[in-house]
């Protein structure tokens, strides 16, 4: 017995603390909340992650650790590909990938002809931005200070290439659900030349989760297309493509789905395919297929073969359970510290506007050096690893990103460390 199937066989109702019988729809929400705080269940999950013992790692946003059964599957696929070389790659790989491709499409709620694998969300988003062909001279593109740096630059480059201008907006701090929507509405009203808008579902800078569907629908009313960066959302939260309502989306599989590094996904709604031109290395007849929108050359075959094992483990844990657990861990430290007016928690206490990631800033400490210093203090004095983030209009910050192997004790340790930090200021 291999992979996640072995994990499933090892989990009994006693070990996990969750019933195997179907849960009534009316009780499903409560059941998920109960599981989020069930330490017996999460200790069983944590055993499947091999982590360094001498530091509390709250920097899980770079990429996600593979669970042990996923990593073992990756090693087996690596060995197979290395041994069989092009004999396998040219004769069997693509047929092996077809059911994986279909399963991923089904899991997302997309058509198999609407998705294509990439090496990450960045590559997917670069392809969407560079391929978008409806901009003309005099139009504008728009993005916010919370969007990802390299995709901001891609939008700048696209504007330069097409003779468009760039509109940059600032997300207010603090922000509410209504003020966030109003920020985008006012920006669209004030800039009628905008035709392409970049939206980041969950910001890598602060963890702010924006209401994508509502903003996409709003933008359509202004004849504006949206490209959605879902690098940090799929797997950290549980949704399907129809929940976003977007036509163009870039996803990661190696952050919160748990696949090996170098796996992502591009989504283009089928009826919008013609609005994204083929990659410069592709010249299909007519519109072509979504596969023509990406051309990466030789990729890591084993990485993509292991996506099925990552999905096995992700579904074993339970997407809703996983999302609820990450929120629970986040709340343990963020809401505890929110009452201290010396610190700014940069995602609101509104479940619609955050998931597991949340950043903080010591009040008045806005420089990059200030926040590098905070991260250094947490690591050197308390053994807690975090990372500073910059680029926000309100100043730099420190990001805290829990994962499934983190514990409530880790969060309590962070609260103690932050109190210690504030006492020294």
N, C-alpha and C positions, 0 to 999 in steps of 0.2 A: 504494500500500500504506500503510495507516494504523495508528496505535496500536501495541499490543504485538505485532501480527503483524510489523511492521517490525523490532522488536527481535529477535524470534525468527529472522527471516531473516538478521539481521546477526550472529547468534551461530553460529560454527562450532565444531566439536569442538576445533580448535586454540586458538581464542580463550578458550573456557571451561575447557578442560582436562578436560571430562567427556565420556564416551562417549555416543553417541546410541543405541547398542544397548541392549535391555532388560537390566537387571541382575538376576542370579539372586537369589532371595529370601534365600539364605544369606549373600550378600555385600552386601546392601543397606545394612546398618548401617555397615559399614566404608566403603562408597562415600560415604555421607553425611558421615562423619567426615573423609574425605579432601577432599571438596569444601569443607568448612568452613574448611580451612586453605589452600586453593588461591588464592593472591593474584592469579593471572592471571584466574581466574574472577570474583573479586569486584571487580577493577579494571574489568572489562567491565560489571558491574552498576552500579558507582558512577558510571560515565560518564552514566548515565541519571537522575542527580539533580543539580539545579542548587543548589549550596550556597554560602553566604558563605565567602570564602577566608581571612578574617583571624581566625577563632576555631575552636577544636575544639568542636563542639556535641555535648555529652553530655546534652542535655535534649530527648530525642526522645519523651518520654512525654506531653507536652501533646497533640500530635497528630502524625501521621506525614506527612512530605513526600510529595507525589505524585511518582512518577517522571515524567520528561518526557513519555513517550507518553500517560500517564494525564492529565497536565495539558493536553496538546494536545487530547485528546478532550473534556475538560471545557470548554475554550474553544470548540470547535466546537459542542458541545451548547448552551452559553450563547448563542452567536450565533444558533443555530437557534431556540431558544425565544424569545429577544428579538425576532427578526425576525417569527416566526409568531404570537407572542402567544397569545391564547386560541383562535385558529383551530386551532393545533396542540394546545394543552393540553386542549381540550374534545373534540377529534375523534380524535386519534391517540395521545396520551401514554399512556393506560392500556393500549392494545393493545401499544405498544412496551415497556411495563414488564412485561408478563406473562411473556415468556421470561426476562427478567432475574430476576424474582421466583422463577421455577421453577429457574433455574440456581443461585441462591443457596441455595434449599431443598435441592437435590440435593447441593451442595457441603458443606452442614452435615449432611446426612443426616436432614433433617426433612421432614415433609409440607408442601406448599405452603399447606395450610390451618392450619399450626402456626406460621407466621411472618408478621410484618408489619413494614414499614419504619418507623423512627422517625428523629428527628434526632440521635440519639446514645444511648449506653447509659443516661445519666442519665434521659432521657425514658422509655425502656423500663422502667427500674427503678421510676421514680415511678409509672408506670401499673400495674405489678405490685403494688407495695406498697399504693397507694391503692385498687386494685380488689379486693384480697384480702378475701373476705367470710366467712371461717370463724372470725374472732376474735369473742370475746364477753367480757363483763365477767368479770373474775377470771382470764382467760388472761394470758399474757405473750409478749412478743417478745424476741428476743435477738440481739445483735451484738457484734463485738469492736472493739478499739482500732485494728485495721488496716483496717477497712472505710471506705468513702468517706464523707466528711463529710455531704454532702447527703442520702445515703441513710440514714445514721444518723438524721438529722433527720426524714426521711420515716417511719422506723420509730417514732420518738418521737411524731410527730403521729398516726400510725395508732393507737398505743396510747392516746393521749389521747382520740381519737374513739370508741374502742370500750370504754373502761373497763378496758383491759389495763394491765399493768405492764411495765417495761423491765428486762431483765437485761443488764448490760454486762460482758463478760469481757476479760481481758488475755492476749494471747499471750506466752508466756515468751520471754525472751532470755537466752542462746541457746536455740534450740528444735531438737528432733530430730523425725523422722517420727513416732516412737512417742509422744513427749511431746505433740506437737500433737494427735494423735488422742485421747490421754488427757485433754487439756485440755477438748476438746469433750465427751467422754464424762462427765467429772466434772461439767461444767456442766449437762448434760442430766439427770443423776441428781439433782443438788442442786436443780434447778429444774423439778419435774414439771409446773408450770403453763405452761411454754413451749409454744407451738403454732406459732410462726413464727420461723424462723432465717434471718438474712442471712449469706451466705457470699461472700467475695471470692476468686475463683480466683487471681489474681495481684494482690497489694496495690500500690496506687499509692504507698504510703508507703515500703515497704522492698523490694518485689519478691518477698516470700515467696509461694511457690506452694503452695497447700494441696491435699490429696488430696480433691477435691470428691466423687467417687463414693463413697468410703469414708464420708465424713461424712454425705452424703445418706442412704445406706443405714442408717447408725447412727441418724440422726434419725428415720427412718421407724419404727424400732423403738420409739421413744418417742412415736409419733403426732405428730410435728413435721414441718411442711412447710418446705421451703427455697426461698428466692429467691436465685439465683446471679448475682453481678456478674462478668461475663466481659469487662468493658470492655478490660482489658489483656492478655487471654490469647489470644483467637482471632486468629491470624496471628503472634503472637509465639511461640506454640507451635502444634503441629498436632494437631487432634483433631476428632472429630465429636460430634454431640449425644449419642449413646449412650454415649460415653466419660465424660460427666458424670453420666449417670443422673438428671438433674434434670428437674423438671416446669416450672419457671419460670426463664427466663434472660434477661438483658439483655446485648446485644453492642454493641460499636463496630465500624464499618467504616472510620472515618477515622483510627484509630490504627495498627494493624498490618496491616490488609488493604490500606491505601493509597488508599482512596477520598477524594474531596474532603470538606472539613469539612462536617458536618451530616448524616452518614449513620450510622444505627444499626439495630438489629434487636431486636424482641421475640419471644421464643419461649414458647409455652404448649403443653404436651403436649395433644393433642386431647381426650383423655378427662378432662382437668382444666379445660377451658375454662370451665365453669360456676362454678368457684371464684374466677374473676377477673371481677368485675362490669364491664359496659360503662363506657366513659368517660361522665362526666356530661353530655356533649353528644350522646350516642348513646342511642337507645331502640329497639333491634331487637325484632322479635317473638321470643319465646322466648329461648334462649341467645344467638342471633345467631352472628356469626363473629369471628375474632380481629381483623379490621379494626375492629370496634366497640370494641375496648379502647384504641384510640388515636385522638385527634382533634386534629390539629395545624393545621388550616387550610391555607392556601397554603404549600407548601414550595418548595425550590429544585429545580425539575424537572431541571436540568442535573446536579445532584449525583447524583441517583438514576439517571439515564441513564448516568452514567459508572461506575457500580458494575461493569458488565460489563468495562470496560477495566482497572479495578483488579484484578479477578479474573484477567484475562488475564495481567497482569504478575506477580501473586502466584504463579500456577501456572507461569509461565515460569521464574521464579527457582527454584521448587520449595518447597512449604511445609516439608518436612523439612530441606532445605538452609538455608532462611532461619532456622528455629529453631536449627539446629546452629551456624550462623555467629554468631548473637547470643549464644549460650552461650559459644562460643569467645572472643569479644571480652570478655565479662564475666569469664571465667576469667583472662585475661591480666593484668588489674589486681587483681581481687578476691582471687584465690588467692595472688598475689605478696605482697599486703599482709597477708594473714591471719596470717602468722607474726610480725608486729610487735605486741607486746602493748600498744602505745599507741593502737591503733586497733581499733574493733569493726566487723567485717563482718556486716551484719544479715541475711544469708541464709546458710544452712548450706552446707557443702561436700557436698551431697547432691543429685544431679541431679534427684531427685524433687521437690525443694523450691525450685527456682529456675529462671528462664529467663534472659533477658538483663538485666533490670533488677536492680540491687542498690544498696542504700544503705549508707553507713558513718557512723560517729560517732567523733570523737576522744574517747578515754576521758576521762570527767569533763566533757565539753562537751555539756551536755544542753539548754541553753536555745535558744529560737528565735534570739536575737541571736548566740549563739555560732556557730550553724550558718549563719546569714546571713553571718557574718564569714568562715567557712571558704569558702563559695561565692564571696565577694568576693575572697578571696586567690587562689583558683584562677583566677578570671577576670582580675583585674588584674595578677597577677604571672606567670601562665603561659598566659593566653589560652585557658583551658578553661572552658566554660560548663556549669554544673550548677545544681541548684535545691535549696533546703532543703525539708524536709517536717516537719510538726509533727503532734501528735495522738497520738503513741505513748506508751504508759504509761512506757516507759523513757527518754523524752526525744526531742527533735528530732534530725534527722539530715540528711545530704546525699545526694541521689539521683543516681545515674549511670545514664543510659539510652542505650545505643548504638543505632545504626541501621546499615543496610546500606552506607552510604557511609563509615562510620568504618573505620579501619584499625588493624592492630596497632601501628603507630607512634604513633597517637593514644593507645592504651592505655599504651604505654611512657612517653609524655609525661606521662600522668596519674600513673603510678607515681613518676616523678621529682618531679612537683609535690607529691605527698603526702609524700615523703621530705623535701622542702624545708620543707613546712608543719610536719612533726613536729620538724624540727631547730630551728625557731624557738620551739617551745613550752617 
